[in-house]
Amino acid sequence: MGKIIAWILCLIILGLLDLPNMWRKKDRYEMGMFGALLVVGVVYGILSTLGIPLPDPNQLVRDFFEPLGKRLMKSAV
């Protein structure tokens, strides 16, 4: 339980450091993306801390972009 609280505290500190600057710039898109990625990071970190087996994030990115790369390489040749 302590590790989960530490995760959340670290991410709250990160948010408190970054959000005021975004708020002053009134960059709603950046704030939205920051918040969405922060939530994904919190959920992934907590699930990982609890020992729940999760897919490798690198594999998810690879599975997403590999078909696009192959398609682009075919059209370039």
N, C-alpha and C positions, 0 to 999 in steps of 0.2 A: 504494500500500500504506500510505503514511503517513496518508492521509486516513481509511482504514478503521480504523487503530489509534486515531486521534484520536476517531472516532465512538464506538468501544467504550470508550475511556477516559472520555469525557464522560458516557456512560450509566452506567458503573460509579460515577463520582462522584455522579451523580444518585441512583442506587440507595443508595449509602452514606449519603447525606444524608436520604433519606426512609424507608428500611426500619427503622432502629432505633426510630423513633417508632411505626410500625405494629406492630412486634414487642412493644413495651411495652404497647400497648393490646390486644394479642392479637386483632387484627382480621384474621382469616384471609381473609375475603372481599376486603377492601381489598388485602391483600398479593397475593392471587391475581390480582385485576384489574390491579394495578400491574405485576406480573410479566408478565402476558399482553400488556398494552399496551407494555411496555418491549421485549419480544421482537419484537413487530410493528414497533415503531419502529426497532430495530436492523436487522432484515431489510430494511425499506423503505429505510433510510438507506444501508446497504451496497450494495444493488442500485442505488440512485440514484447513489451515488458511482462505481460501476463503469460507469456510462453505459448501463445496461440500461433501455430504455423501459418506464415504468410508468404505469398509469392514474392520473389525477388523483384524489387522495383526496376532494376535494369532489364530484366526479362520482359516486363510489361512494356517498357519503352521500345525495346527491340521488336517485340511482336507487333507494336503499333506502326513503327516506321519502316520495317523491313519490306513489306509489300510495296509501299510507296517508292522506296529506293529502287527496287527491282523494276518497277514500272517506268521510273524515270530513266534508268539505265537502258532499258529496251528502246525507249523513244529517242535516246541520244545516239544510238548506233545506227 
